[in-house]
Amino acid sequence: MRNHRLPDARAALLLAALAAFTGCASAQGEDKVSLSDPPAPPADRPAAAAPAPAPPPAAPTALDVLRLTGVTQPPRVSAVAARGAGILKSIAVDEGDYVEAGATIARLDETHVALQQRHARAQLKAAEVQLAAATREQDRMSKLAGMKATPQANVDRAETSAEAAAAQVELAKVGLAMARQAERDAEVKAPFAGVVLQRMKSPGEWVATTPPAPLVQLAQVQPMELRVDVPEPFLARVAKGQTLQVTLTALGRTETATITRVLPEVKAATRTFTLVAELPNAARDIPVGTFAEVELRPAPTPAAEVER
């Protein structure tokens, strides 16, 4: 009986030891898990504040500056032509030349003009001679009629002849005036002060009047015009009299221009309108078509629009 109970006791002890070892291992595993968890924050530490919302964008003010671009243009351009037809005898200007108002640009050949004047003077003299003869005949017929020595029909014919002769004198005077005007028209003058942009004719060429044949293209450059396209939303904030700061990059200088008019049209393709400003050019050194950088300070936005 003792030999059979001893192995059973040993088996029971072995199972108890194994159970104890398993429980210890489980406890160590629980300790490792608790160490890996992040520590709880202290109870007295305040929570982080939420970020403040961004402020809304400020409404546009009178101090806003629009940076735009523009192009210089002459306020006046003219294709100068001769009043009369003829051979171009000489042309006194070339492209790029500056001419004063009334200065001679070109001259037509005046040979035929001189002949026209001689012809007109001769016609006038002949008409005056005929008038003198008709007047004497009228006086003679009037005296004879007073003496009952000639019929009234002769008196009437004399009066008619005298009137016709007087009309011929007036016609001859008109012809002479036209010949003298043709002499003046042979000289082509500048209608205003400006720069010659293009020369279309050379000496020896025929100059026609139907259709007119321009000799030169003349452009006024003092003052110069500046044309600037502005976005449509600023239409109510741009007006005549406002000033612009104009930087002429090619010339390396800045000028002040004054708005002279705002064109009443919004371009459909770009949704912009055009303003025209007067740009001083006393030295006449700003070329036509010069690129310009423009700074514009629009007027304040209307109060009703800001509130809305």
C-alpha positions in Angstrom: 0.0 0.0 0.0 2.8 2.5 0.8 4.5 1.8 -2.6 1.4 2.8 -4.5 0.6 6.1 -2.6 4.1 7.6 -2.9 4.0 8.2 -6.7 0.5 9.9 -6.3 1.9 12.4 -3.7 4.8 13.3 -6.0 2.5 13.9 -8.9 0.3 16.2 -6.8 3.3 18.3 -5.8 4.5 18.6 -9.4 1.1 19.9 -10.5 1.0 22.5 -7.7 4.5 23.8 -8.6 3.5 24.1 -12.3 0.4 26.0 -11.4 2.4 28.4 -9.2 4.9 29.1 -12.0 2.1 29.8 -14.5 0.5 32.3 -12.2 3.8 34.2 -11.7 4.4 34.5 -15.4 0.8 35.9 -15.9 1.4 38.5 -13.3 4.7 39.6 -14.9 2.9 39.9 -18.3 0.3 42.1 -16.7 3.0 44.4 -15.2 4.6 44.8 -18.7 1.4 45.9 -20.3 0.7 48.4 -17.6 4.2 49.9 -18.0 3.7 50.4 -21.8 0.5 52.5 -21.4 1.1 56.3 -21.6 0.9 58.1 -18.2 -2.2 60.0 -17.5 -1.9 63.8 -17.4 -1.8 65.5 -14.1 -5.3 66.5 -12.9 -4.3 70.2 -12.3 -2.8 70.8 -15.9 -5.1 73.0 -18.1 -6.2 71.8 -21.5 -4.8 73.4 -24.7 -6.8 76.4 -26.1 -8.5 76.0 -29.5 -6.9 78.2 -32.4 -8.7 81.5 -33.0 -10.5 81.8 -36.4 -8.8 83.9 -39.1 -10.1 87.5 -39.5 -12.2 88.2 -42.6 -10.4 90.1 -45.5 -10.5 93.9 -45.2 -12.8 95.8 -47.5 -11.0 97.9 -50.2 -10.2 101.4 -49.1 -9.1 104.6 -50.8 -5.5 103.7 -50.2 -5.7 100.7 -52.5 -3.2 100.9 -55.4 -3.9 99.3 -58.7 -0.8 98.3 -60.7 -1.6 98.3 -64.4 0.1 98.7 -67.7 -0.5 101.3 -70.5 0.7 102.4 -73.9 1.4 105.9 -75.1 -0.4 107.2 -78.1 -0.6 110.6 -79.9 -3.8 112.5 -79.2 -3.9 113.6 -82.9 -2.7 111.9 -86.0 -3.2 113.3 -89.5 -2.4 112.1 -93.0 -1.3 115.4 -94.5 -2.2 115.8 -98.2 -1.9 118.5 -100.8 -5.0 120.5 -101.8 -4.1 120.5 -105.4 -2.8 117.9 -107.9 0.6 118.0 -109.6 4.1 116.8 -109.5 5.8 116.8 -106.1 8.7 119.2 -106.5 10.3 118.9 -103.1 9.6 117.5 -99.6 11.3 119.2 -96.7 10.8 116.6 -93.9 11.7 113.0 -93.2 10.5 110.4 -90.7 11.2 111.4 -87.1 11.5 115.2 -87.8 9.6 117.6 -85.6 7.8 120.4 -87.4 6.0 123.5 -86.0 2.5 124.3 -87.0 2.4 126.1 -90.3 5.9 125.0 -91.4 6.4 123.9 -95.0 6.3 120.2 -95.5 6.4 119.9 -99.3 5.9 121.9 -102.5 4.3 120.9 -105.8 5.6 122.0 -109.2 4.2 125.5 -109.9 4.8 125.7 -113.6 1.2 125.1 -114.5 0.0 127.3 -111.7 2.0 130.3 -113.1 0.4 129.7 -116.5 -3.1 129.6 -114.9 -2.4 133.0 -113.3 -1.3 134.6 -116.5 -4.4 133.2 -118.3 -6.7 134.5 -115.5 -5.1 138.0 -115.6 -5.6 138.2 -119.4 -9.2 137.1 -119.1 -9.8 139.8 -116.5 -8.3 142.5 -118.6 -10.4 141.5 -121.6 -13.5 141.5 -119.6 -12.7 144.9 -118.2 -12.2 146.2 -121.7 -15.6 144.8 -122.8 -17.3 146.3 -119.8 -15.9 149.7 -120.6 -17.1 149.5 -124.2 -20.5 148.3 -123.1 -20.8 151.1 -120.6 -20.0 153.7 -123.2 -22.6 152.2 -125.6 -25.2 152.2 -122.9 -24.6 155.9 -122.1 -24.8 156.8 -125.8 -28.1 154.9 -126.3 -29.5 156.6 -123.2 -28.7 160.1 -124.6 -30.2 159.3 -128.0 -33.3 157.9 -126.4 -33.6 161.2 -124.5 -33.6 163.0 -127.8 -36.1 160.6 -129.3 -33.4 159.7 -131.8 -33.3 155.9 -131.2 -36.0 153.3 -130.3 -36.2 152.0 -126.8 -35.1 148.5 -128.0 -31.6 149.8 -128.7 -31.4 151.2 -125.2 -32.5 147.9 -123.7 -29.9 145.9 -125.7 -27.2 148.3 -124.6 -28.1 147.9 -121.0 -28.1 144.1 -121.3 -24.7 144.1 -123.0 -23.3 146.3 -120.2 -24.7 143.9 -117.5 -23.2 140.9 -119.3 -19.8 142.6 -119.5 -19.9 143.3 -115.8 -20.7 139.7 -115.1 -17.7 138.6 -117.3 -15.4 140.9 -115.2 -16.6 139.2 -112.0 -16.1 135.8 -113.5 -12.5 136.7 -114.6 -11.8 137.9 -111.0 -12.9 134.6 -109.6 -10.7 132.8 -112.1 -7.7 134.9 -111.0 -8.5 134.2 -107.3 -8.6 130.5 -108.0 -5.2 130.7 -109.8 -3.7 132.5 -106.9 -5.2 129.9 -104.5 -3.7 127.1 -106.6 -0.3 128.8 -106.1 -0.8 128.8 -102.3 -2.0 125.2 -102.5 1.2 124.2 -104.1 2.9 124.7 -100.8 1.8 122.0 -98.2 2.1 123.1 -94.6 1.8 121.3 -91.3 -1.7 121.7 -89.8 -0.3 121.4 -86.2 3.0 120.9 -84.5 4.1 117.3 -84.4 6.5 114.5 -85.4 6.6 112.9 -88.9 5.8 109.2 -88.4 5.8 108.2 -92.0 6.6 109.7 -95.4 4.5 108.4 -98.3 5.8 110.3 -101.3 9.1 111.4 -102.9 10.0 114.2 -105.3 8.9 113.5 -108.8 5.8 111.5 -108.0 2.4 112.6 -109.1 0.1 113.8 -106.3 -3.6 113.3 -107.0 -6.6 114.8 -105.2 -9.2 112.2 -106.2 -8.7 110.1 -104.2 -6.4 112.3 -102.0 -2.8 111.2 -101.9 -1.2 111.8 -98.4 2.4 113.0 -98.4 3.2 112.4 -94.7 1.7 111.1 -91.5 2.0 113.7 -88.7 1.4 113.0 -85.0 1.0 115.4 -82.1 3.3 114.3 -79.3 3.0 117.2 -76.8 1.3 116.3 -74.6 1.1 112.5 -75.2 -1.9 110.4 -74.4 -1.7 107.3 -72.2 -4.3 104.6 -72.6 -4.8 102.1 -69.7 -7.2 99.2 -69.4 -8.8 98.9 -65.9 -10.8 96.0 -64.5 -14.6 96.5 -64.7 -15.2 96.4 -60.9 -13.3 99.8 -60.5 -15.5 101.6 -63.1 -17.3 103.7 -60.5 -14.0 104.5 -58.7 -12.2 106.1 -61.7 -13.0 109.6 -62.9 -11.6 112.6 -64.8 -9.0 114.5 -62.9 -7.5 111.7 -61.0 -3.7 111.3 -61.3 -1.5 108.3 -62.2 2.1 107.5 -61.4 3.6 106.4 -64.7 6.9 104.6 -64.9 8.5 104.6 -68.3 10.8 101.6 -68.0 12.5 102.2 -71.4 13.4 105.7 -70.4 14.2 105.0 -66.8 11.9 107.7 -65.3 8.6 108.3 -63.6 6.0 110.9 -64.6 2.6 112.0 -63.4 -0.4 111.8 -65.8 -3.9 113.2 -65.3 -7.0 111.3 -66.4 -8.8 113.4 -69.1 -11.6 110.9 -69.9 -13.0 107.5 -69.3 -14.3 105.7 -72.4 -17.9 104.5 -72.0 -17.3 100.9 -73.0 -16.5 97.7 -71.2 -14.7 95.2 -73.5 -16.6 91.9 -73.5 -13.4 89.8 -74.0 -11.4 91.2 -71.1 -14.1 92.8 -68.9 -12.0 96.0 -68.8 -12.6 99.6 -69.6 -10.1 102.2 -71.0 -9.1 105.4 -69.4 -7.2 108.1 -71.2 -4.6 110.3 -69.4 -2.6 113.3 -70.4 1.1 112.7 -70.1 3.5 115.7 -70.4 6.2 115.4 -73.1 7.8 118.8 -73.3 11.1 117.3 -74.4 9.3 115.2 -77.1 11.4 112.2 -76.2 8.5 109.8 -75.3 8.0 107.7 -78.5 4.6 106.7 -79.7 3.7 103.2 -78.4 5.9 103.2 -75.3 5.1 100.7 -72.7 4.3 102.1 -69.2 3.8 100.7 -65.7 0.9 102.6 -64.0 -0.1 103.0 -60.4 -3.7 104.1 -59.9 -5.4 104.9 -56.5 -9.1 104.5 -57.1 -11.6 106.6 -55.3 -13.3 105.2 -52.2 -16.0 102.6 -52.7 -19.5 104.1 -52.4 -20.9 103.6 -48.9 -24.0 101.7 -50.1 -21.8 99.1 -51.8 -19.6 98.6 -48.8 -22.6 97.9 -46.5 -24.0 95.5 -49.0 
